[in-house]
Amino acid sequence: MKTVISKMILAAAILVPGTAFAGIALAPVMQSWNHDRRQIDAMLAGDRPFDQAAVAATIHTYVTDASMVAGHVSGSSPEARDFAARFRRFAQTAAASAKDSGSVARFRPHFEELVGECRSCHAVYNN
Ligand code: HEC
């Protein structure tokens, strides 16, 4: 019974449409985030040279966009508040990575944390 209930809760969580709270078109923002993410993945994998200016630009974009999205979230349901909080946290995580953006070794753990936040939000809200 416990398992059935927790599965139902999980299924309900996965069906929450983030776009319902976003208040702006998220897909173009997400596509740009994904493009930047791939560039940085390639740098961290050693497939292209580490470009500190490009990394700094991506961090700036992530901070600005995530703060903007958080500011446009509509509604005050627990889900809407959680959705906005996740974007604010993403902006903070991105901002905190700036101090270590000068080298692959120092930047890697920050970027893994950021990508973890992409994944954990999608697990709940990406419909
Ligand atoms: C706090 C929540 C949240 C975070 C953080 C987040 N996303 Fe998303 N993402 C969404 C939601 C919600 C959608 C669905 C948007 C839609 O359908 O319009 C989405 C959709 C996407 C899509 C599909 C876009 C399309 O064409 O439909 C991509 C790609 C994507 N995200 C990449 C990323 C990447 C890369 C990151 C991290 C760098 C990230 N996302 C962080 C919530 C988030």
Residues whose N, C-alpha, C, O or C-beta is under 5 A from the ligand:
A	BS01	HEC	G18 T19 L26 A27 M30 Q31 W33 N34 R37 F83 R86 F87 F90 L114 E117 C118 C121 H122 Y125 N126 N127
